[in-house]
């Protein structure tokens, strides 16, 4: 008998009526002969409400108690879905993260899964039982405290559970019907893709695509877990095919560029006249790393008189903290001035086909130049390049690159 993990996000379980729609999707897969585990998120809006209550109770709250509060949203959904499945005649029971158990480190608020011990869930399968697992949460065994995995963590829960129970695939149900070449709200001619390579999806998620959490793609890649992105709002009796995230070799004809991603959650910092000497980069970036601030694009100008300018980006939410930290360590770094900008955006082109095609990025630079879009910084990898531009030109840049690489949907 084949085995399947299905994950339903917050909008898919936003009400009891929608939970009953989830039951129809689950019933279809059980009727097809699958052993099924379902991973659920909190009902839409509930996590935000719980987080707000934590902040109201204690602005500088204990993250261990924060996790105990916010994990309750998924527990409610799991119980409600189990009840609804039972009402429909399907044997089911709910599992909280600590019961599965999903074992994590002690990084409260952003914990990482160490392992899952699914013996109880597998025993339930042998009885024909549907397992309904609360996503987003686990337990730190040494302290026996509930942990949460960070926003979007239910995706990671689902893929990790699929690997632990040796499922044939993991289906991620959301409010979109798959992965598109870019955001259809920006480019109406964007196309839904039938297949995307793990590496491409990882780069797209890292570059700003909101369809899947980055860590969930990392887990899928590590365990070679075929993952479908599907819509929970399709007719449960006639569901759409969605997008399959799979190995590169399973894609017969890969395009040079698969998709265009963008992120407006960026900020730029430039340090003027930094001494061009060994160790200076470490003095800039080590304090940021120790503070948990991720640095993305880094550009250093050609040295003149043994002085250079250093530009890099951080997440917009980390901008004030990063700038304050750099000003505090100014005497150690030895820069002349610090300049920052929040009104920037990162636009990225991703595709495994870049490995075997030259001049892919050069064409983009030329096309953006013709549209009057100035490039502040550039980074490249084997299957991706990103440009930092003024935020006002984000949509124009995305549309320009989408058309340039032949990704527009045909009429």
Steps between C-alpha positions, in 0.01 A plus 500: 500500500638842406545768764426871473545812714258787432556849643232769519587865569312761700268618225407140422380444860377854572152384608317181591343508154844502337616224733209292368631567149839364614318185608387448140861525377617252764213262427594497131855387580388240756252361245788476251677262740750735667606497862462868587653741750372858496704793629303817580576864569305725736179647364573815298571800724518301825880496529513879459238533774695273734825687431325832573376363833856399594627849423214657694567280803877559491678706230831330586353153540654166589521316167433166671161625616446672164533159333254346747244764400543518122519121457139478620367624165607185316374280782150642460503436125628144541224417746228654286616316188516169688141557617386585148671191356334280762164660418558401137563140602883506478697368801727786611688639797689823558867515592667800658865559420624356830284190456623401152767581618673767292834549676670840460784706637427769760485795257164620628307695237718363219592145602645245260377142472757244614293186441149360500414171669175397327442155655159600636390649169612188311311282746192711429547442127486126563153553651384706201523822699563846352764687702428873541822668614530853633760671282744777594590342834710242676663430834848548642543167677768602761276779638166344395389843370281565198686669213384669179677502166446858383256640246420251226625220723206273420646448151820375663301282741321336207806426289697374801210275602475368144868405515461343846207275400659427160206648309480476122444875479400811695213719377503863617148645466480878500296785351679486163492218247876459463828680445493775239778648290452814712230663710185509280390816681802677352504321164153378393666298223697289751464123445452218744786252466440124490840417652777691679835358611576496873797732447291748303225504763758551773644801320153639425393467864824661618457785251154596618245256354244438777359166384717276721716562805872475421568235764222277369668497158837425660346198676331383178832527314693319774256207508411506129132537594274575200284794610187629329369853545123484448189709564264400781228697321490267199202267476606213731351250254691649204816662641753682286845357446689785667880524478738215581828587674737221397851399394653687208533179297122448521446814291530411133546848355629763738475865396802725530308715748218338695369794699542856620484567875512828687523630854414846627613409852853624437720781630839619375793609715819659362817561700709781345880495492573178684867402532580241232695253711476139618239444771284804430217294348496277807479804727190612307314174456589292807313731745198491268512120483529472878192721532307266269479753216519341155699684236416435137654701215855628555681739266844651558642773279852504357749624757642853463766622741444176692139604573182342367120527522307193618129453418275218619135423568313378806133428560294816542397388849870478601604838354484713817668230711776446241569869465514552876741208535728635226501846654591342834796317341614793285832536680579132438408517129635845428258629235446867419120502468198270489220543246177304485191456284170324568332572166669212315388164363672181387394341172631153414494271196525126573551200275710183487546568128740783587769239561528431128420841348730800488391864505175446690568775754653735241172500305317603816738786574452633149119470518483677836729775373269559204213551746703757696541273804824552688664199664643566846652156561525156334550148633518178301501127563500197273123512441402852611590865469355785705502876452432767760297791362290793619173362639294728273615296197424155645194418292651638180816293553303181569283546191804584286694187601192278483448600136871496417534131590182390321299422813181686402192284459380471142153637424 
